């Protein structure tokens, strides 16, 4: 079991919310929800029962035929599992609860009973499809589980320099070319592997990148199988496949018809929402007027999509061949691929921001007397001000958009940041940071 930050969130739930609330761990398939739930149960309770509705024996399944009499229900559950429950010292885990909507509806009464705590895990896309005819529990705290972030990745591989990175950031001075190159290469390893626990485990075990890539391809195929179960046209899968392509072509926003190859219809919006509910992608919305609070002028019709895991994004970039050659990963780690991979670094930034439980926003506006437009990659709220962020893959290059943004919204902008592989520095009004320092920038907001 890898160390995960979600365990601390679960501790908060146990100390502050339980027993009046259950907790639901939401997230994409294979991000570690079940493992986190069980590890927490082992650490924090005298005993626990895990009921996996995706892999359940008939004896245990029969217990759920009647939950009305809780005294009998708990006795039958303990008998069927062979595990003793202790009042206020035990937790029951309902794994893949989307498969048993009536059990989720019963959470209200289980929580009101107060004898035990309850952890639910599930895929939101399936949960929404299966709860149309039930009353959802209001006594439920939700925790979003993301792929492993960079700090969790470093914990997993035994790299203890993350605290040093934070100290270097706080100094606010260049770290030096040699050290910065090493730190960027470390971060590119994370971009290559990603934060899906199975891929991280393969890396920790010493498997080569071709083998790690196979693990990630299996996860991608699993997602696409899930999409097909929801919609057998295969169009949700096409929407998912289209994410890297549309970012690579520098589109102003995600275009559904470009993904499906057909004129957009109302059903496509439902498919899009199913894709978003799967938590496999991240939505980043354009804001029409960044001079006010960002959510207030969010344009629901103009948005970009990123993948929730940059490691999967990396695999999808090179997915055209049967497998990704080890040499491609070698060149990626050494930053010697001939292609401009700015959109890969942009996806990494989106993942870091979203993994900090911050909504994603960007801003575009037309240039005067031109068919072209300015675009600021990301906007973050910092108290009553805005932090504007531009992302580059290597050098600082041209940064006309963020400069013009500062001129236009100077009263509302507290910082202008350019993230790249370059060391800490300044360029006119811009503050330059290497991309691996973004988590500490967010901590300062």
Secondary structure, 3 states (H helix, E strand, C coil): CCCCCHHHHHHHHHHHHCCCCEEEEECCCCCCHHHHHHHHHHHHCCEEEEEECCCCCHHHHHHCCCCCCHHHHHHHHHHHHCCCCCCCCEEEEEECHHHCHHHHHHHHHHHHHCCCEEEEEECHHHHHHCCCCCCCCCCEEEEECCCCCHHHHHHHHCCCCHHHHHHHHHHCCCCCHHHHHHHHHHHHHHHHHCCCHHHHHHHHCCCCHHHHHHHHHHHHHHHHHHHHHHCCCCHHHHHHHHHHHHHHCCCCCCCHHHHHCCCCCHHHHHHHHHHHHCCCEEEEEEECCCCCCHHHHEEEEEEEEEECCHHHHHHHHCCCCCCCCHHHHHHHHCCCCCCCCHHHHHHHHHHHHHHCCCCEEEEEEECCCCCCEEEECEEEEECCEEEEEEECCCCCCCCHHHHHHHHHCCCCEEEEEEEECCCCEEECCEEEEEHHHHHHHHHCC
